Amino acid sequence: MTKILIAQPTTGSVLSGTVDFMMHLVAAFQRRGIAWAYRHTAISDIALSRNIFASHVIADNEYTHLLFLDSDMGFTADTILGLLDHEM
C-alpha cells in the first residue's frame, strides 16, 4: 500500500497557492485510496528540516514515498499522480 509523507519545510509562512494545491492533492490521494500524512517545520535551516523529514521516513517503515512541498510551490495534483503512476 502506498503511504506518502507530505513534508513542508518552511521558515514560518506558506503561500495561499501552495495551500490550494495541497488541498487538491490530498483530495486526489483520497479518491485513489492513497494514504498520506502531513508534517511541517517552521525553522530557518531548510536543509536541517529536510534531513529531519528524511530521517522520519527512513525510520518509519509505513512510508513508501516522501514528497517535499516548499512553501512557495504549486502545481497540479495530476503531476504528482503521474509520477506515482510511473515509478520504477
N, C-alpha and C positions, 0 to 999 in steps of 0.2 A: 504494500500500500504506500502511496506517495504521501509524504508529510513534509511541508515546506516551512522553514522559518523565514519570515519576512523581517529582516533586520534593518533598522533605520538609525544609523549613526548621525547625530545632529549636534549642533552647538547650542541648541535651545529652541529653534523655531523651524517650522515646516511651511512651505508654500501651499496655498489653497489648491492649486492644480495637482500637487502631489497627493494631497488627501483625497481629492476627487478620483484620481487614478487608482489609488489603493482601494477605495470603496468599490469601484467597478471590478478590480482584480479579485477581491475577496468574494464578491457575488459570483464571478465566473468560476472560482475554485469550488464554491458550494454547489453550483449547478453540476459540476463534473464529479463531485464527491471527493475532492482533494482536501485532505486535512491540512491545516495551517495553524501557525501561531505567529504572534507579532511581539517583537521586543524593540525597545529603543533606548538610546543613551542620550544624554544631554551634557557632554563634556567636550572640551576644546580639542582634545587629541583624537582625531578621527581614526588614525591608524590603530591606536590602542583600542578604540571601540570595535573596529573590525576584528582585531585579534580576540577580543572577548567573545564576540558572536561566533567566530570560527571555533574557538575552544569549546563553547557550549554545544555546538552541533556535533563536534567530534566526540564529546563525552556522552552525548545522548543518542543512543542507537536508534531511536524512533525516527529521527530526521533523515530524509533522503536527499533533500536539497536545501541550499542556503541562497536566499535572494537578498542582496544588498540593495536597499532603496534609499538613495540620498535624499535629503530634504528638499532639493530643487529639481528632482527628476519627475518625468511624466511621459507615459506612452500608453498605447492601448493594451488592454488585457490580452488581446489576441497575440500580441508579440510574445508575451510570457508563455501563453498556452502553446504557441508554435514551437518555442524552444523545448518545452516539455514533450511535445509530440515527436520531436526529432532527436531526443537524447540518444547517446550511444552506449 
